[in-house]
Structures are given as structure tokens and as C-alpha cells.
Amino acid sequence: MSLTLLAAAPPARGVESALADLNRLVEIKQVALSPDASHVAWVEAAPTPAGPSGSLMRLRLAARQGGAPLRITAATDGRDHEEDAPVFSPDGTQLAFLSDAEQPGQPQLYVAEVGSGRVRKLTQASGHLEQPRWSPDGKRLAVLYLEGAADAVGPLGPSPRETGVIGSLVLEQRIALVPADGGKLLPISPDDLFVYEYAWSPDGTAFAATGAHGSGDDNWWSAELFVIPAAGGPGRVLHHPALQICEPTWSPDGRRVAFIEGLMSDAGANGGDVLVVPASGGPARNVTPGMRASAAQLDWTGEAGLLAVAVMGGDSAFLRLDPDRASAPTTLWRGPEHVQARWGTSAAFSADGAAVAFARETGLDPPEVWAGPIGKWTQLTKVNAGLRSPAARVEALTWKSDRWEVQGWLYLPPEDVWPGKRPVVVTVHGGPASAAKNHFSIENLLLVSQGYAVLTPNPRGSFGQGAAFTRANVKDFGHGDLADIVAGLDAAVRTGRVDGNRAGIRGHSYGGYMAMFAVTQTQRFKASVASAGIANWLSYYGQNKIDQWMLPYFGATVYADPAVYARSSPMQFITKVKTPTLVLVGERDAECPAPQSYEFWHALKTLKVPTELVVYADEGHKFRDPAHLLDRAQREVGWFERYLGSPAPPALR
């Protein structure tokens, strides 16, 4: 049955006020740096009653050397609109961006003068626009254009209700050009190719692009590297990858293209080795074999060379790579903090690579914009100056599991408020190819605010320790990575700060799957919260709308090798479950469809295991409605209080 905002469990103490405080967070979504490093632009996800998930994008521009930021907007009605994707012109005098100021949900391309902030409109498109890019001579702009799909939400949004002949409509996202002084938007890439990312060649005659034929949401995992003429015409396949690719980046002389290739379970969550291929054709060469890190973003500059933003262990790092030979990268900077590359934000380099602008954050410090030479940057914003983390500290932990050294983060509430050993909740990240870093996570910090310690492990399958570690869960979902997680719980207990007898587990997406699978394998966890989980890989294969991501992990379709899917399915072991499990899911989730949650909940209910199922109306894979976000938070905390006990000392209960 579909349940929304049930009153079965009373709100946990202090959850609503704690969440309201955390929802004052201003997220920094994107950062751009002018080629001469004199100006910085960024996008702020300004809080609304919905919190950051329901906020509007506001575009800011500031001189790097100081001064009040200027609001850049195409709006003339004095209201907020979605405005994002800032990119400076080659001479740094203009800033292109997208805005739906004219019609909500329909972005158009605009250009602002950096000196005055005056804005002019370039396009009159009917469809979705993203990733604007200036031509090297500054005379044209390119943009990705999905004609007739202005409100494209992607796989994270609510899945559209489908009727009639299913799968008959295929829309292709194409590279389109428009003159910098305005004019008609002209698609130039092949009309049978969905383009995901692209980059201008230095001479402006071509694009390096990642693309695939067919549905955009489902075929990113089989994308190839193309060279596409800027004058239009068929694309030329430059590289057919063994795994997933992203970040096509030209060398300054236009003779080579660098890109990231690796096992990546989600488009936009980048990680892998760096390869270089001749632009004229030929074999690609891995220039970072054996790298104990995962590259996430690339920039090939004229003077600093090939630079990467990477996950290294659980840290963020800036690396310099040698494109001419396979070698260990030079670490320019590494820190125990969160520098997110892609998934909506990135680091931006100056033309010579001498300066960078980006958003920095930790579990103690909310995000702010910083800029300057690598490792010598200065803070530009104080948009979150009034927001205090409920965590007293965040500790890096490492532990051994099988042959692997595994890493994670332990978030701890203040001792003076929550003395003694605290109950601990293990939060498993999604992906599985992703990484838990030290960052200002509202979901984790909300639990900390209620007195729980939170452990965020990076088990095998995560980014940060190289390609072999990321691929270590292939054909082994749930088994090796659960061993890593349980060993991480043991490591947290050895710190003396948490109570290993009061441990819970939670997660969303792949983390939701792990919250389901864990309770079929071990009694270590006294409570579980599985959000958007996967109960049965065999049925999931035919239910989700992005099934192509599964092939690199399972090695074959479910029809060719059902045994490998069954081996990792919680339903195969369901009679072993004794752990109370709360199951949460969005009604219109395309990535982890609601029937998976129904199946798990129905089994536990039949087996008399304490369980509840909540299906949130019209939500997709990422929850957005503020009432649903509050309800989910209250239920999670209430579930852990019920089965782990309240962390509060008797005087505070």
C-alpha cells in the first residue's frame, strides 16, 4: 500500500528544529573562474521552506581581490528563477549562463557583461539546455540541446507515467551553436547521437564528445569518445572504451584528447584512471596505471599541464599528470575535506592553471567559495557564516579487511552534551562507485544532532584507492563490501567512543540495498533504514529504467547469468532477517523502483519482523518535497530511537 505522512510514529525529540536549522545551508552548486583569474562566478542554492533540495539557483559574480558580490540575473520581475551554468568568455569580459526567467522550466542562454552586469538574451529555444561553452575565439557559444524536453528531470527526478507504446519515443541531446551576439540555435552534432559531455578543440573546428545512440538516461554506460566537426556532419569514433568515460579534454596544441575511464555506476559521479588518445586516431594510453586515487575532473592548461581533481583515500586532491608517459601523478595538494567534482559543481582553473576557484566544506564547516593558487587560496564568501555544525569533530579511520586497507569517517556529537559511548549509525553511500568524504551532509549531521555517532565507510567498490579497489565488488555485491563495513564498525568501536551493541545501518540507493542485504547476513545491526533499496536483483533488472549500468558489474544480463544476480539478492536470504527495518521509497523512482521496497517489506511483514513501509507520493530517486523530507527525517530518527535506545543521558530525556 502507498503511505504518505503517516502518524504511526511520533516525531523524534528536536528533529524538526534541528532539520530547520540545517536547512539554512546555502549550497554552492557551480564555480567558474575567468581565464585571467580576476573574477569568480558561482551558483548558490538559496534556502527556501523546502531546504536546499527545493531551493532556487542564484548566480553571483565577484572580483577575486575583494568587493561585494554582484547578483547576475535575467529576471525583470524581481523574483527568483533557476539561473546556473556560468562560463566566462575567453577574454573574461562576458559571462554566459542559463536562466528560466522568461518561462519557468524553460531555460534560455544569456550573456552578462562582467564590468556592468548588463544581461542580454541569446536564444529562444524550445527544449532543455545545459553545459554552455564559448568557442576559443569568443564568437560563438555551444550548448547541449534536447529539443522538445524543456522539463527533462533525468533519472533522479520523478519518472513520468507511461502509457501506450513504451519506448517508442527517443529524444537525442545534441550540440547546438549560436552566435555570441544572438541568433538562431543550430544543432550540429548527428541527430542519432545523444551527447553527454563535450569540449571545443583549441582551433574551434571540432568537438571531443562522449555520446551514445538511444535513450540518454540508459545509455551513458556504453558511451564512446567522438570527434564531431563544428561545421556539422558525422562524428568519428576516437575511442571505444572498456568501461565508462567522462571529461573529454583537449591538449592545448589540439593533437591529443585526455579523458577519464573507469567503473562508474552513475553519470556525473566521476572516478577512474586518465587516458590520452591522439586526436587523429590510434590507441589510447593509460597515463595513471596503478594510481591510488580516482580522477574526477580534468583540465589541460597551457602552462601547468594536465591537472586533475581527484578522490585520494577519503580526501580531496589536486594532481598534475604526465600526459607523455605512464607515471605516478604529482600531488599538488591533498586535504581531509570535500571538493566535489561534478554532480553539479566543480573546480575551475585559470587559463594558465596557476589559480583555481572551488567550494570547500567539511563536516564541521559548511561550504564556501575559495580561490587562489593551489594550496594558497583565500575565502571569498561567508554565505554560511551563521550555520554551526552539530558535530564536535570528524575523525578519519582506516582499517584492514581481507587484503584491502579501507577508510571512512566518524562524525561525533559533543561530549559535554552527549557523554559516554554513543549509539552509532553506519551510513552507506550510494553508487556503489562513489565516495563518502568529510562534508556537511544534512542527513548525517541530523543524526549527530540527536546524539548519534555516524560512521561513513568507503568499502570496496568506492572511489579513492584506484581502479582495482573500485572494481573489487564486481560480481560480488553485498559480500566483500559488507565485510569491509562490519570491519569498519569494529574499528569505530575500538576508538572507545561508540557503543558497538547499539549499532544501526542506513543508506539510500546502493546504500539502501546494503541496508537490506546487511540484515540478511549479520545480526550486528539492531535497526536498519533502507531508502530506495534493491531487494531482488533478478526482478530489478526488468523494472528499472537504467539497466545498462548493471552489465559492467554483473558481467552479463540477468537472462544470461541469473545465478550471479541471485547470489547478491537480499530476497535469497530473507528468512534469516531478524532486524527491525524501516523501508522508504519514492512512488515514481526510476532508478530503484518502488516494487523493490514492497517486496522486501512484504517478506518481513510475513516473517513477523518489525517493519514499516512508507511510499512518498510523486517523489523520484531524489526526494524534493519539504514535507516528505521532514517526515523521512522524523521516521529515521524515531526508528533508531526505538531500537537502539535514546542517546540522551537520563537528565535530558
FENKATA-V217166 format. One record per backbone hydrogen bond with DSSP energy under -0.5 kcal/mol. NH is the residue of the N-H (numbers start at 1). CO is the residue of the C=O. E is the energy in kcal/mol with one decimal. If there is no record, write none. Layout:
nh->NH co->CO e->E
nh->NH co->CO e->E
This chain:
nh->3 co->1 e->-0.6
nh->15 co->12 e->-1.6
nh->18 co->14 e->-2.3
nh->19 co->15 e->-2.9
nh->20 co->16 e->-2.3
nh->21 co->17 e->-2.0
nh->22 co->18 e->-2.4
nh->23 co->19 e->-2.4
nh->24 co->21 e->-1.6
nh->25 co->22 e->-1.8
nh->27 co->25 e->-0.7
nh->27 co->45 e->-1.2
nh->29 co->27 e->-0.8
nh->29 co->43 e->-2.2
nh->30 co->43 e->-0.6
nh->32 co->41 e->-3.3
nh->34 co->39 e->-2.6
nh->37 co->34 e->-2.5
nh->40 co->62 e->-3.0
nh->41 co->32 e->-2.7
nh->42 co->60 e->-2.0
nh->43 co->30 e->-2.0
nh->44 co->58 e->-3.3
nh->45 co->27 e->-3.0
nh->45 co->43 e->-0.5
nh->46 co->44 e->-1.3
nh->46 co->56 e->-1.9
nh->51 co->48 e->-2.5
nh->54 co->51 e->-1.7
nh->55 co->52 e->-1.3
nh->56 co->46 e->-0.7
nh->58 co->44 e->-2.7
nh->59 co->72 e->-0.6
nh->60 co->42 e->-3.0
nh->61 co->70 e->-1.9
nh->62 co->40 e->-2.6
nh->64 co->38 e->-3.1
nh->66 co->63 e->-1.6
nh->70 co->61 e->-3.8
nh->72 co->59 e->-2.4
nh->72 co->70 e->-0.5
nh->73 co->71 e->-0.6
nh->83 co->57 e->-0.9
nh->83 co->81 e->-0.8
nh->84 co->98 e->-1.8
nh->87 co->96 e->-2.0
nh->89 co->94 e->-2.5
nh->92 co->89 e->-1.9
nh->95 co->112 e->-2.8
nh->96 co->87 e->-2.8
nh->97 co->110 e->-2.2
nh->98 co->84 e->-2.9
nh->99 co->108 e->-2.1
nh->100 co->82 e->-1.4
nh->106 co->103 e->-2.5
nh->107 co->105 e->-0.6
nh->108 co->99 e->-2.3
nh->110 co->97 e->-2.9
nh->111 co->120 e->-2.6
nh->112 co->95 e->-2.9
nh->113 co->118 e->-2.5
nh->114 co->93 e->-2.7
nh->117 co->113 e->-2.9
nh->120 co->111 e->-2.5
nh->122 co->109 e->-3.0
nh->123 co->109 e->-1.2
nh->128 co->146 e->-2.1
nh->130 co->144 e->-1.6
nh->133 co->142 e->-2.6
nh->135 co->140 e->-2.7
nh->138 co->135 e->-2.0
nh->141 co->178 e->-2.6
nh->142 co->133 e->-3.3
nh->143 co->176 e->-2.0
nh->144 co->130 e->-2.9
nh->145 co->174 e->-3.2
nh->146 co->128 e->-2.8
nh->147 co->145 e->-0.7
nh->148 co->126 e->-2.6
nh->149 co->146 e->-1.6
nh->152 co->149 e->-1.6
nh->157 co->153 e->-0.5
nh->157 co->154 e->-1.0
nh->159 co->588 e->-3.3
nh->166 co->164 e->-0.6
nh->168 co->165 e->-0.8
nh->170 co->168 e->-0.6
nh->174 co->145 e->-2.8
nh->174 co->172 e->-0.5
nh->176 co->143 e->-2.7
nh->177 co->186 e->-2.5
nh->178 co->141 e->-2.2
nh->180 co->139 e->-2.7
nh->182 co->179 e->-2.0
nh->183 co->122 e->-1.2
nh->186 co->177 e->-2.9
nh->186 co->184 e->-0.6
nh->187 co->185 e->-0.6
nh->188 co->175 e->-3.1
nh->189 co->175 e->-1.3
nh->193 co->190 e->-1.3
nh->194 co->212 e->-3.2
nh->195 co->173 e->-3.0
nh->195 co->193 e->-0.7
nh->196 co->210 e->-2.9
nh->197 co->210 e->-1.0
nh->199 co->208 e->-1.8
nh->201 co->206 e->-2.7
nh->204 co->201 e->-1.9
nh->207 co->228 e->-2.3
nh->208 co->199 e->-2.4
nh->209 co->207 e->-0.5
nh->209 co->226 e->-2.5
nh->210 co->197 e->-1.9
nh->211 co->224 e->-2.1
nh->212 co->194 e->-1.9
nh->219 co->215 e->-1.3
nh->220 co->216 e->-0.6
nh->222 co->219 e->-1.6
nh->223 co->220 e->-1.7
nh->224 co->211 e->-2.8
nh->225 co->239 e->-2.5
nh->226 co->209 e->-3.6
nh->226 co->224 e->-0.6
nh->227 co->236 e->-2.3
nh->228 co->207 e->-2.7
nh->230 co->205 e->-2.7
nh->231 co->205 e->-0.5
nh->232 co->229 e->-1.5
nh->233 co->188 e->-0.7
nh->236 co->227 e->-2.7
nh->238 co->225 e->-3.4
nh->239 co->225 e->-1.6
nh->241 co->239 e->-0.7
nh->244 co->262 e->-1.8
nh->246 co->260 e->-1.8
nh->249 co->258 e->-2.6
nh->251 co->256 e->-2.5
nh->254 co->251 e->-2.1
nh->257 co->277 e->-2.5
nh->258 co->249 e->-3.5
nh->259 co->275 e->-2.2
nh->260 co->246 e->-2.6
nh->261 co->273 e->-2.4
nh->262 co->244 e->-2.3
nh->264 co->262 e->-0.9
nh->269 co->266 e->-1.6
nh->270 co->268 e->-1.0
nh->270 co->341 e->-0.5
nh->272 co->295 e->-0.7
nh->273 co->261 e->-2.0
nh->275 co->259 e->-2.9
nh->275 co->273 e->-0.5
nh->276 co->285 e->-2.3
nh->277 co->257 e->-2.5
nh->279 co->255 e->-2.7
nh->281 co->278 e->-1.4
nh->285 co->276 e->-2.7
nh->287 co->274 e->-2.4
nh->287 co->285 e->-0.6
nh->288 co->274 e->-0.7
nh->291 co->288 e->-1.9
nh->293 co->291 e->-1.2
nh->294 co->311 e->-2.5
nh->295 co->272 e->-2.4
nh->296 co->309 e->-3.2
nh->297 co->309 e->-1.5
nh->299 co->307 e->-2.0
nh->301 co->299 e->-0.9
nh->301 co->305 e->-2.6
nh->302 co->351 e->-1.2
nh->304 co->352 e->-0.9
nh->305 co->301 e->-0.6
nh->306 co->321 e->-0.6
nh->307 co->299 e->-2.8
nh->307 co->305 e->-0.6
nh->308 co->319 e->-2.3
nh->309 co->297 e->-1.9
nh->310 co->317 e->-2.8
nh->311 co->294 e->-2.5
nh->312 co->310 e->-0.5
nh->312 co->315 e->-2.0
nh->313 co->464 e->-3.3
nh->315 co->312 e->-2.4
nh->316 co->335 e->-2.2
nh->317 co->310 e->-2.1
nh->318 co->333 e->-2.3
nh->319 co->308 e->-2.9
nh->320 co->330 e->-2.6
nh->321 co->306 e->-3.0
nh->323 co->321 e->-0.7
nh->325 co->322 e->-0.7
nh->327 co->287 e->-1.8
nh->327 co->325 e->-0.5
nh->330 co->320 e->-2.8
nh->331 co->329 e->-0.6
nh->332 co->318 e->-2.4
nh->332 co->330 e->-0.8
nh->333 co->318 e->-1.4
nh->335 co->316 e->-2.4
nh->337 co->335 e->-2.1
nh->338 co->361 e->-3.0
nh->339 co->337 e->-0.7
nh->340 co->338 e->-0.5
nh->342 co->340 e->-0.6
nh->342 co->345 e->-3.0
nh->345 co->342 e->-0.8
nh->348 co->357 e->-2.8
nh->350 co->355 e->-2.2
nh->351 co->35 e->-2.2
nh->352 co->35 e->-0.5
nh->353 co->350 e->-1.3
nh->356 co->372 e->-2.4
nh->357 co->348 e->-2.5
nh->358 co->370 e->-2.3
nh->360 co->368 e->-2.2
nh->361 co->338 e->-0.9
nh->362 co->365 e->-2.6
nh->368 co->360 e->-1.5
nh->370 co->358 e->-2.9
nh->371 co->378 e->-2.3
nh->372 co->356 e->-1.7
nh->374 co->354 e->-0.5
nh->376 co->373 e->-2.8
nh->378 co->371 e->-3.0
nh->380 co->369 e->-3.4
nh->381 co->369 e->-1.2
nh->385 co->382 e->-1.4
nh->387 co->384 e->-1.9
nh->388 co->386 e->-0.6
nh->389 co->364 e->-0.6
nh->392 co->412 e->-2.9
nh->393 co->412 e->-1.3
nh->395 co->410 e->-2.7
nh->397 co->408 e->-2.8
nh->399 co->406 e->-2.4
nh->401 co->404 e->-2.6
nh->404 co->401 e->-2.4
nh->406 co->399 e->-3.4
nh->406 co->404 e->-0.6
nh->407 co->458 e->-0.7
nh->408 co->397 e->-2.2
nh->409 co->456 e->-1.6
nh->410 co->395 e->-2.8
nh->411 co->409 e->-0.6
nh->411 co->454 e->-3.2
nh->412 co->393 e->-2.5
nh->414 co->390 e->-0.6
nh->417 co->414 e->-0.7
nh->418 co->414 e->-2.6
nh->422 co->497 e->-1.9
nh->424 co->499 e->-0.5
nh->424 co->502 e->-1.9
nh->425 co->453 e->-2.7
nh->426 co->504 e->-2.9
nh->427 co->425 e->-0.6
nh->427 co->455 e->-2.6
nh->428 co->426 e->-0.6
nh->428 co->506 e->-2.4
nh->429 co->457 e->-0.5
nh->434 co->432 e->-1.6
nh->437 co->435 e->-0.7
nh->438 co->314 e->-0.6
nh->439 co->437 e->-1.3
nh->441 co->439 e->-2.1
nh->442 co->440 e->-0.6
nh->445 co->441 e->-2.8
nh->446 co->442 e->-2.1
nh->447 co->443 e->-1.2
nh->448 co->444 e->-1.8
nh->449 co->445 e->-2.4
nh->450 co->446 e->-0.7
nh->450 co->447 e->-0.9
nh->451 co->448 e->-2.1
nh->452 co->447 e->-2.1
nh->453 co->423 e->-2.5
nh->454 co->411 e->-2.1
nh->455 co->425 e->-2.0
nh->456 co->409 e->-2.9
nh->456 co->454 e->-0.5
nh->457 co->455 e->-0.6
nh->458 co->407 e->-2.4
nh->461 co->469 e->-1.8
nh->462 co->459 e->-1.8
nh->463 co->434 e->-2.9
nh->470 co->466 e->-1.9
nh->471 co->467 e->-1.9
nh->472 co->469 e->-1.1
nh->474 co->471 e->-1.7
nh->475 co->553 e->-1.8
nh->476 co->473 e->-2.2
nh->479 co->476 e->-1.4
nh->480 co->476 e->-0.8
nh->483 co->479 e->-1.8
nh->484 co->480 e->-1.9
nh->485 co->481 e->-2.0
nh->486 co->482 e->-2.8
nh->487 co->483 e->-2.1
nh->488 co->484 e->-1.8
nh->489 co->485 e->-2.0
nh->490 co->486 e->-2.1
nh->491 co->487 e->-1.9
nh->492 co->488 e->-2.2
nh->493 co->489 e->-2.3
nh->494 co->490 e->-1.9
nh->495 co->491 e->-0.6
nh->495 co->492 e->-0.9
nh->496 co->493 e->-1.8
nh->497 co->492 e->-0.7
nh->499 co->422 e->-2.8
nh->500 co->498 e->-0.8
nh->502 co->499 e->-1.8
nh->504 co->424 e->-2.6
nh->505 co->527 e->-1.8
nh->506 co->426 e->-2.7
nh->507 co->529 e->-1.3
nh->508 co->428 e->-0.7
nh->509 co->531 e->-1.7
nh->511 co->508 e->-1.8
nh->513 co->509 e->-2.3
nh->514 co->510 e->-2.5
nh->515 co->511 e->-1.9
nh->516 co->512 e->-1.5
nh->517 co->513 e->-3.3
nh->518 co->514 e->-2.8
nh->519 co->515 e->-0.7
nh->520 co->517 e->-1.5
nh->521 co->517 e->-0.6
nh->521 co->518 e->-1.5
nh->522 co->518 e->-1.8
nh->526 co->503 e->-3.0
nh->527 co->503 e->-0.7
nh->528 co->580 e->-2.2
nh->529 co->505 e->-2.1
nh->530 co->582 e->-2.8
nh->531 co->507 e->-2.5
nh->531 co->529 e->-0.7
nh->532 co->530 e->-0.5
nh->532 co->584 e->-2.9
nh->540 co->536 e->-2.8
nh->541 co->537 e->-1.6
nh->542 co->539 e->-0.8
nh->543 co->539 e->-0.6
nh->543 co->540 e->-1.3
nh->544 co->540 e->-2.2
nh->545 co->590 e->-1.9
nh->549 co->546 e->-1.7
nh->550 co->547 e->-1.7
nh->551 co->548 e->-0.7
nh->552 co->548 e->-0.5
nh->553 co->550 e->-0.7
nh->554 co->550 e->-2.8
nh->555 co->551 e->-2.3
nh->561 co->557 e->-2.0
nh->564 co->561 e->-0.7
nh->565 co->561 e->-0.8
nh->566 co->562 e->-2.5
nh->567 co->563 e->-2.2
nh->568 co->564 e->-0.6
nh->568 co->565 e->-0.7
nh->569 co->566 e->-1.6
nh->570 co->568 e->-0.5
nh->571 co->535 e->-2.1
nh->572 co->569 e->-1.6
nh->573 co->570 e->-1.8
nh->574 co->571 e->-0.8
nh->576 co->573 e->-2.2
nh->577 co->574 e->-1.6
nh->580 co->526 e->-0.6
nh->581 co->610 e->-2.1
nh->582 co->528 e->-2.7
nh->583 co->612 e->-3.0
nh->584 co->530 e->-2.4
nh->585 co->614 e->-1.9
nh->587 co->616 e->-2.8
nh->588 co->619 e->-2.7
nh->589 co->586 e->-1.3
nh->590 co->155 e->-0.5
nh->590 co->588 e->-0.6
nh->596 co->593 e->-1.8
nh->597 co->593 e->-0.6
nh->597 co->594 e->-0.7
nh->598 co->594 e->-2.3
nh->599 co->595 e->-2.3
nh->600 co->596 e->-1.7
nh->601 co->597 e->-2.6
nh->602 co->598 e->-2.9
nh->603 co->599 e->-1.7
nh->604 co->600 e->-2.2
nh->605 co->601 e->-2.7
nh->606 co->602 e->-2.2
nh->607 co->603 e->-2.1
nh->608 co->605 e->-1.2
nh->609 co->604 e->-2.7
nh->612 co->581 e->-1.1
nh->614 co->583 e->-2.5
nh->615 co->3 e->-0.9
nh->616 co->585 e->-2.7
nh->616 co->614 e->-0.6
nh->617 co->615 e->-0.6
nh->619 co->616 e->-1.7
nh->620 co->622 e->-0.7
nh->621 co->157 e->-0.5
nh->622 co->156 e->-2.3
nh->623 co->621 e->-0.6
nh->629 co->625 e->-2.3
nh->630 co->626 e->-2.2
nh->631 co->627 e->-2.3
nh->632 co->628 e->-2.9
nh->633 co->629 e->-2.1
nh->634 co->630 e->-2.7
nh->635 co->631 e->-2.3
nh->636 co->632 e->-2.5
nh->637 co->633 e->-2.3
nh->638 co->634 e->-2.4
nh->639 co->635 e->-2.5
nh->640 co->636 e->-2.2
nh->641 co->637 e->-2.6
nh->642 co->638 e->-2.1
nh->643 co->639 e->-1.9
nh->644 co->640 e->-3.0
nh->645 co->640 e->-0.6
nh->645 co->641 e->-1.0
nh->652 co->649 e->-2.1
nh->653 co->649 e->-0.6
nh->653 co->650 e->-1.0
